[in-house]
Amino acid sequence: MNTNSLKSFAAEARIKLIDQITRKLDFVLTHDTAELRGKQTEIAQLNHKIKQIGREQVIETVAYTWFNRLMALRFMDANGYTLPKVVTPLPGMTNPEILQNALAGHIEADFHLDRNRLNDLLDGRTASTDAHTEAYKMLIVAACNHWYTAMPFMFERISDYTELLLPDDLLSDYSIVADIRNGMTDEDCQQEEILGWLYQFYISDKKDQVFKALSKNVKITAENIPAATQLFTPRWIVRYMVENTLGKLWLTFKPSSKLRDHMPYYIETPKGNAPSPLPEGIKGITDITFLDPCQGSGHVLVYAFDLFTKIYEEEGYNTNEIPALILQNNLFGIDIDPRAAQLAAFALTMKARNFYSRFLRKPVQPNVIALENVSPETIEQTINLPIIVEGKKIENYSDLSLNLLTQANNLGSLIQLKPEEVSAIQVQTGSVWQEQQKILKQQAEFLSTKYHCVVTNPPYMGGKGMNAELKIFVEKNFKKGKSDLMACFMERCLSYNPTNGKTGMINQHSWMFLSSYEDLRPFLIKNAQFESLLHLGARAFPEIGGEKVQNAAFVLGNYKPINKGLFIRLTDFGNAQLKDDKTLEAIQNPNCGWFYTANQNDFEKIPGSPIGYWLSQKSFDSFESTKISDFYIVRNGISTGDNVKYLRLWHEVSLLNTNWKPCNKGGSFRRWYGNNEFVVYWKDNGVQIKTSLDEKGRIKARLGGLEFSFNEGIEMSRISSSKSAFRYSTEGFIYESSTNDIYKKYTTQDFKNLLGYLNTKVVDGFLSLMNPTINIMPEDIRKLPLLSDIEEMGMVPNVDRNILISKKDWDSRETSWDFQQNELIKQQIESIKVAFESYKKEWTDKFYELHRNEEELNRQFIEIYGLQDELTPDVPLEEITILQEEGKIIDGQLQIQTAPVMLQLISYAVGCMFGRYSLDKPGLILANQGDTLQVYSEKVQAPTFTPDEDNIIPVLEGEWFPDDIVGRFREFLKVSFSADQLNENIGFIEDAIGKDIRKYFVKDFYNDHIKRYKKRPIYWMFSSPKGHFKALIYMHRYQPDTCSVLLNDYLQPFIAKLESAKQTQTMLSLREDLSPREKVAASKEIDTLQKMIDDCRTYERTLFTLATQKISMDLDDGVKVNYQKFKDVLVPIKGLEKEEE
């Protein structure tokens, strides 16, 4: 089944139907024709409905009504259940068979319609603009009415406004009927699940609209809950749930049954386990009840029907009685969407018809309902007060649980009613309230009955999406699961079960781990048996990619735990088909490596009681020992309340400005050392941050953990990847709230062994168990088990070495404030190629040393915690967090790429051109606001490479200035490597970066610089509008007259050079001895030069305005603010104006 084509078909069909019905509605309400004058009753119904539910909802309702009807007719056509076919032509024909027959004079005898009018239309005796379409409309309506007796839920008798709004175009190749016919192939229609897919896809646009509104904090209303939460369950997961609830229940009742031969997803109870207890009162198959309380289109019920038929056949029932018995006695479904209820009932009816060909002659209506709101007046007319409920006298209607049914289509099957109230419902035959009382009674009975098996895929909706009424209800009635509707249904489904009943469910796996379900998990662990669980992880649903939706499917027994639970871990298998295959493999071979058994009581040994089924007994027991919080302090850092104002990347401000203090702010995945990128404004001990107020007069900052500022510590990014990464932090840092930070309780403590432990797979495993999200919190780290003798363990040498290697890697980049010198310059080799080979060997050795050390730490801690059966010490090379810019893992080996290393050299060279660095002295030289060459001369006597004098370096496509950036770069290479090897070295660089060095400076250098400095560049590119004139300056050396110097000493001389070149070319073009080709070339060059002159003249005017202003800037304001002062003359940085910290 091609679900992609189904998706586009269903979505387009909805759009087409809504459009055509909208136009038909406008016509009906604004025109006066003879035909419409005969439909005044229907038009009155239509106007009443519009007033009642609104124009848009009427259109939506009519659209899905006709979509469902036409879809049902097409499904029956394809399966041979309609004679003649209603929407499908015979082979070789174009008209639907029913119309073709009518044209031939054959009209079904049991069709109720005006045969005279039909014949007159077809014979031309009645005037019509489209007689065939009018006739076909009559036949469709007659066919729908014909099927009303068998399926009133799908084919209500049509003599209302829905017939009025049936689209006009039904026979063209572009009609909705043609779409239905083409969109639902005969092959697709052999599977009832097509109905579920089409339901989901039909409402997918609505779902997108709902979530777009939710992003603007528009809550999900009752009528939008179905669209927001519909998710079609893959058939194999449905089979797992049904086979391990209904199937297991039957095998427990009748162990000799051969049913297991039909259940590949059934998980056998291990030998030695106690058999699952049976609910009371089951004497045979007709006694077993099965409910889907969130049935959707009935996918679960349809497969349960299949399994019931196998049991009935085995029990010797006749084929002709089995479908009716199943629909009468066994299967029940509840939903809040009437569309879904229609399709579920239809799917079950089609299943029954498929099983027994004469079923539709004496059909039985499926026990499937769509909950609808009941009026308070109906309740008052139905219940005679007072009544006794749970031993208390109820005298006020407002105290009845039945009042929840006034919001039935919002609260759905979560509603729990008091049995005494349900028993008190009296339907008054012949009363005006009779029909409403019947609905009340039916809904109350469905909601209050106990069902032996409850299986569902519940709605996933967090508190953020819930409308006010739903949220209040959930918080009051489902305190343990209130964080999400799916968790509420875990509680509710167990309450639908009698004692020893079974609940099967698929939902998101967050309930297994997150702190928001810490009350739910102990309740389940103590009160329900985890019979089995498939930990599906991501991509269990073929149509949902990425990591956002991660699932678990499970079966709970409604009894106190008596056995170990059975768990299949599928999280490492990357697609739905593979998860399916590996489930079957695990069932056949429990020794496969991903089949686990666990005593669920052990889960409570872990803080927060996560469902850590894969842990060894030793791991469980380790959580009962000492924890990190017993020895160390774990905190979040401070929140400034305004990071845009108070945080800077360190290179933005003056190096000697003591108002700014180093600040750890988390960062990317990196272990051992690094991510030291920010500074925080801490003038006068941070008084501004500490006292700034918000609009309500409250202090904006959160200063928790402030007392540990400037202390040595271990930090990790609070928002992390799937792997944790802890880093050593020296004294002198303030810790920001994006980090989790660990501090010593006593000054005599040592961090090294602790850091070694934290960066192992053991801790990865523990953290992913306690909090599998990307947002690790301090409490997660506090709860980590930690042996009391951690400080005596002999890991310090390895850890020290890891910190050192990682620090050297971090400091090898100029974005570190401890950067000293470029790595290739350090080699002191004249050939860049040879220097690069030396660099590669040095850093490859460091990389693999770090890799060995990490694996050794893993080995030691895996052994200490007894996790040899669960973890291996292996570390993928991709997870070694040095050389992230230069290194690539190719075929399992580190390959250091040439290009990134050459670009680092080029960037360093530009730094030397501006005096930020020097070939003669390591570290930063000019890094304070307003630094001049005099300052440089005081720090570096007799430099081998002198910085640019006026802080302006032209970056042009031609050699217009001898000291432009290319000229300066060549000079740099001569001095830093060798004049003799200049051409060879430049050639090596150009081969590495894939282009000529001038082209790189003109086209790519600035983009690379912006990326390297995270959109906060220290070198600024002045540029004319079309880029014909460019020049770099260093912002720390900026002076108020810099723009004037740029204008007078560079731009205007450049314009003069262009004018001179143009004049030369003009004279050349006038020479008579030039060939035609040479004259054309000269003419083109003149045009190019003129465009350059025009561009520069435009720029000259803009730059002149700025030059006269002599703008000053304060580095404390940061690049974001200062760059904007010059935005009209600088290369724009995408997103800089809008970007927030």
Secondary structure, 3 states (H helix, E strand, C coil): CCHHHHHHHHHHHHHHHHHHHHHHHHHHHHCCCHHHHCCHHHHHHHHHHHHHHCHHHHHHHHHHHHHHHHHHHHHHHHCCCCCCCCCCCCCCCCCCHHHHHHHCCCCCCCCCCCHHHHHHHHHCCCCCCCHHHHHHHHHHHHHHHHCCCCCCCCCCCCCCHHHHCCCCCCCCCCCHHHHHHHHCCCCHHHCCHHHHHHHHHHCHHHHHHHHHHHCCCCCECHHHHHHHHCCCCCHHHHHHHHHHHHHHHHHHHCCCCCHHHHCCCCCCCCCCCCCCCCCCCCCCHHHCCEEECCCCCCHHHHHHHHHHHHHHHHCCCCCCCHHHHHHHHHEEEEECCHHHHHHHHHHHHHHHHHHCCCHHHCCCCCEEEECCCCCHHHHHHHCCCCEEECCEEECCHHHCHHHHHHHHHHHHHHCCCCHHHHHCCCCCCCCCCHHHHHHHHHHHHHHHCCCCEEEECCCCCECCCECHHHHHHHHHHCCCCCCEHHHHHHHHHHHHCCCCCEEEEEEEHHHHCCHHHCCHHHHHHHHCEEEEEEEEEECCCCCCCCCCCEEEEEEEECCCCCCCEEEEECCCCCCHHHHHHHHHHHHHCCCCCCEEEECHHHHHHCCCCCCCCCCCHHHHHHCCCCEHHHCEEEEECEECCCHHHHEEEHHHCCCCCCCEEEEECCCCCCCECCCCCEEEECHHHHHHHHHCECCCCCECCECCCHHHCCCCEEEEECECCCCCCEEEECCCCEEECCEEEEEECCCCCCCHHHHHHHCCHHHHHHHHHHCCCCECCHHHHHCCECCCCHHHCCCHHHHHHHHHHHHHHHHCCCCCCCCCCCHHHHCCCCCHHHHHHHHHHHHHHHHHHHHHHHHHHHHHHHHHCCCCCCCCCCCCHHHCCCCCCCEEEECCEEEECHHHHHHHHHHHHHHHHHCCCECCECCCCCCCCCCCHHHHHHHCCCCCCCCCCCCCEECCCCCCCCCCHHHHHHHHHHHHCCCCCHHHHHHHHHHHHCCCHHHHHHHCHHHHHHHHCCCCCCEEEEECCCCCCEEEEEHHHCCCCHHHHHHHHHHHHHHHHHHHHHHHHHHHHCCCCCCHHHHHHHHHHHHHHHHHHHHHHHHHHHHHHHHHHCCCCCHHHHHHHHHHHCCCCECCCCCCCCCCC
